[in-house]
Amino acid sequence: MKIPKIIEETRIATKHFALALAAGAAFAAGSAPAVTVTATYQLGSQGKGTVIAGHALIPWIAKGDLLPGAILKSVSVKARLDATVTGDTKAADLCVYVNSTPDGAPSGLLQVGGQDVIGTVDNHPGWGTGTGGAVGATLIATKSAPSAFPDGIDLGAAALMLGSGRGKATWSGTVSVVYEAPPATILTFGLAGSPAVITGTDIAWTVPYGSDVTSLAPTYTLSSGTCDPASGSTQDFTAPQTYTVTDGAVSNTYTVTVTVAPPSSAKAILTFGPGAVITGNAIAWTVPQGTDVTSLAPSYTVSRFATGTPASGSKQDFTNPVTYTVTAQDGSTQDYTVKVTVGAKGSAATSSAGSSGDSTNPVFVPTATTGRR
């Protein structure tokens, strides 16, 4: 199943979606009790939210991505209804849907929310907020087992989806579920800045360009039990490696496949000056009257992994425009032309730092995650 955007670069991405599975209680390898895990779906910001067609479902966590025993404990929503096609669609029509047949006609073990049932559903609690909530309203609610739905719905045997229980509409905000992690499972795997994506018992780990895959020492956290090899031990990932987690009679073996990321092609100047304005490859820098333009030492920042020449902070003569060259990790280059203007008497220098709008090579902050991936 195709999975929407995740906050991790190792997964297929589509606009405005993100999932982070964060351990509600982080246990190091070897700890005994199982933990609860929170999965959060980012619907997007206001004006850039998620569009869901009427009586339709969109994927969140695919069937099989979680191991059997991932028991659903609660469902929470904090979502704003941004727009509708039909006026009878309300904020509370946003649905969380546990679908046992994601590849066929919807057959829900649970649908939380929505005026109408999508497909066939065993349990259909509302959000408890009535049917109000026109465009501009924000829905804030939590439903928990066993008061709102049976305590025993296994996300490891179904797909978790979002839907609209009325007409086509756009929501922004977040939707979260809390589930009980099965015993003897790996919750997180990787290194700071490069977390792996865990799908069932398959672990896909993308490491930065230049990493030596023959000598990697990943760390991990477990729901319970112990694991071999040990967390933090050095392994050769030239070929896939297996990690076996054991808790009493329960044992799960994970296969870890490592991929080295390609070299980055990002090569933008992000800020220059202070106070210069960046427009495309042209940089306009206004300095106060009386400034000696023959000896200026501007500072600048560039894309992650890139380098620039002349060096940031080095003195240059800006009597005429000066060219700065940024070299990406893959060796490609981009030239920027910097033109300095001396401000009129009594005027202030340009005060707003410029930006090229470069958004490549995002920095990932790992939590105890397994990803939506």
N, C-alpha and C positions, 0 to 999 in steps of 0.2 A: 504494500500500500504506500502511496506517495504521502510523505509527511511534511506539514508546513514548517515554516521558518523556525530555526532554533538559534539560540544564542551561541552556537558552536559552529565553527567553520567546516567541520567534518561532515555535516549533514546537508541534504537538499534543502534549499531555502526558497520560500516565497514570501511576499511582502506582508509585514505587520504581524508575524507570528513568532512567538518564542516560548520555549518551555525550559524550565529549570527544575530538576527533581532534587530537592534539598532534604537531607536527612534531618528529621525533627529532633533526633537525639543522636549526635555523632559518636559512634563507638569505634575505637581502634580495632585492628585485627585481633581476634582472639577473645573479644568480649562476648558474654553469653546471651543477654536478652535481645530479642528482636526489636526493631525500631519502627517508628512510623515515618513515612516519607510524604512530603508535600510536592505535588506537581502543579505548576502554575502556567496557565495559558495566557499569553499577552495578546489581548485583542487589538492593541494599538492605541495611539493617542487620539484625542478628540479631533475630528476632521480627517483622520487617517486610520479609521477603525476597520473592523472585519465585517464584510458583507456576507450575509447568509440568505439564501433563497427561501421562500416560503415552504414549510414542511420538508425542508432538505437538511442533510447532515454534512458536516465537514470533519475530516480526520483530526485526531489529536494524538492518542497513543494507539499504535496498531496492535491488533490481536497477535499475541505471541511475543511482543516486546517486553512484557513483564512475565516473570515466572509464575506458575500456579501457586496460589496462596497469598496473592496480593489483595487482601481483603479491604474493600472500601469502607472507610469510617465516616467521612463527612465530605460535603460539597459546599463550596462558598463562592459567592459572586459579588463583585463590586464593579458594575458595568453601567455605562450611560447609553441610552438609546439616542443615537445621533441623527438617524434619518429612517423614514419608512416609505414604501411605495403605496401601501394601503393604510388608511388612517386607523384601522382597527387593530393594528399591531402595536403592542405595548412593550415597555421595558422588560416586564416579567415573562415575555414570550421567549426570551433566550433560554435554551435548554441545555442541560448536560445529559448525555444519552450513553448508556452502557449497552452496546450492540453485540449480540452473540452471533449475528450473521452479517458481518460488514461487507461481504462480497455478494450479497443477495438482497432480497427485500428486508427492510429493517425489522428486526425482532428484538425488542428491548427488554433486558432484565430490569432496567430502570430508566425512567425519564423524569428528571427534576425540572419543573417549570414548563411553561407553554400552555395556552388555552386549549390547543388541539393535540391529540396523540399522534405521533409520527409512527406509521406502521402499526405493529402490535406491541403492546408493552405490558409487562407483568405488574409493575409498580409505577404510579404516576402522581407523586406528591407535587404540589405547587410550592412556590417560594414563600407562601404565607403572607404575601403583600397585596392580595387581591388582584384584580385585572387592570388596575390603574397604571399610570406611568407612561404618559405620552412623550413625544419627542422632546428631549432635553432633560427627562427624568433619569435619576440614577438609582439602580436597583442594588441594594445591599442586603444580603441574606445568607444564612448558613443552615443547611439541613444535615442531620447526623443520624447514624444508625445507633440503636434500633428504633428510635422514636419516629423517624420519618420514613425509613425504608429498612428492609431486613438486614440484619448483621450477618453477612455471609456471602455478599456479592463479590465474586472473584474477578478482579481485573486481568488476571493472568489467563482467563478463559474467554475474554471478550475484547472488543475494541472500545476505547473511550472516544466519544465524539461530541461535537457541539451542533446545535440545530436551532431552527426557528419554529416555534409551535404556532405560528400564524402566517403572516406574509413576509415578503422580502424586506430586510431591514439591515441597518448598520449599527454595530455596538462598538464602544471603546471601553478600555479598562482591563480588568483581569477576572479570570475564573480559576479556582483552585480546587483540588481534591486532596484529601489525606487518606493514605492507605497503609495497611500494616505490611511491612516488608516480610517476605517469606524467609524462613530460616536458611542459613548457609548460602546467602547470596552476596555478591559483590555489589556495593552501592556506588562507589566511586573508584576510578582508576586513572592513573596518569601522573603528571608532574604539574607544578604551578605554572599556569599560563598555557598549558596544553593538555586539557582533560580529554579522556577518551569518551566515546559514545558506546553505551552498553545496550545491546538489543538481544533479549533472551540470554543465552549463554555465549553470544558472540561479542567480542570487544574490539572495536575499530579505533585505533589510536594513531592520529596524525601528529608527527613531531616536526619541529622547525627544520627548515632547510639547513643542511650542514651537520645535522645530528649524526653521531656515530651509533648506528643501530646495533652494532656488535657489543655495545657496553651501555645499556640503559638500566636505570634503577627506579622503576615506577613504584609509587606508593598506592595503597588502596585502603578502603574501609569496608567493613562487613556488617551485615545485619546481625549475625551471630556466628559462633564457631571459630575455627582456625583454618588457615589457608597455606598451601605449599605451591610455589615458593613463597618465602616470607616477604612481607611488604618492605620495600626499600632495597631488596637484594638485586645485584647486578645480573642481567640476563642478556643473551645474544638473541636479538629479534630478527636476524637475517631471514629466518623462517618462523612461521607462527609458533607461539609458545602456549602451553596449557597451564592453567592455575586451577587447583582443586580445593574447594571449600567443603569442610566437613563439620557437621554439628550432630553428634550422636549418630542416628541411623540415616540422617539426611546428608547427601553428598551431591554437589554440583560441580561439573568441570567446565571451565570457561576457556575458550580459544581466543588468544590475543594476536591480532594482526596489526603490524606497524607499517605505516606509510610515511615517507618523508615528503613534506610539503615542497612544492616547486619554489624556486627563488622568486621573491617578490618583484613585481614590475612597477611598484609605486615610486614616484619620483617627483613629488610636489614640494614646493616651498609653502609651508603652512602659515608662518608669521614672519615678519621682517620689520626691522626698525630699531627702536620702537616706533609704532604709529603709522607704518606704511600701509598703503591700500593695494591689495593684489587683485588684478583683473586679468584673468587668463594667464598669459606668460609675461605680462607687463606689471611692474611694480612702481608705484608712484609714492615718493617719500618727500614730504614737506618738512623742512627743518626751520627753526626760528631764525629771524633776521640776525645777522652777525655771525652765524655759524660758518666755520672754515670748511668748505666742501672739499678741499684738497686733502683732508685728513680725517675722514669719518670711519668709525669702526662699528658698523651695524651688526646686531645679533639676529639670528634667524633660526627657525626650526624646520625640519624636513620630515617626509614620510618615514614611518618605521622601517628600519633596515637600510635606508638610503644615506648617502653622504653628499656633501656639497663643497664646491670650490668657487671662489676663494673661501677660506675657512670663516666660520662665524666668529665675529669679534675682531677680525683682522682689519687693519687700516687700508682704505682705498681712496683714490682720487676720483671724486664724482663731478669734476668739472664737465665731463661728458658722461653719457650713460655707460654703465658698467654691466657686463654680462656675468651672471652666476650660473653655474652648471651643476645640476643635481644628477647623481648617478644612482640608479636603482640596484638592488641586490642582484638582479639578473644581468647587469652590465649596461642596460639601456640608459640613455641620458635625456635630459630636458634642460633647455636653456631658458633663463629668465633675464629680462632687461630691466635694470633698475635706473630710474631717472629721478634725480634729486632737484627739488625746487626750494628756493629760499623764500620764506613767507614775507609778506609785506610788513612794513613797520607797524608794530603793535599787534600783529596777528599771532595766533597760537599755532603751533605745529599740529599736523594731523593727529588726532587723539585716539582714533579707533583702530585697533590692530586688525590687519586684513587676514583673510583666510581664503585659501584656494578651494575650500569645500572638499578636500580630500577625505575620503572615509574608508580607504582600503586598509587592510591589515588591522582589523579591530583588535583591541586588547581584551582578552577573555579573563574574567575573574572567576576561577573555579570555586564552586561550593561542593557540598556533597551531592553530586549530580549524576544522573544517567540520561538525561536529556530529552525534550521534544524537539526535538530531533528535527 
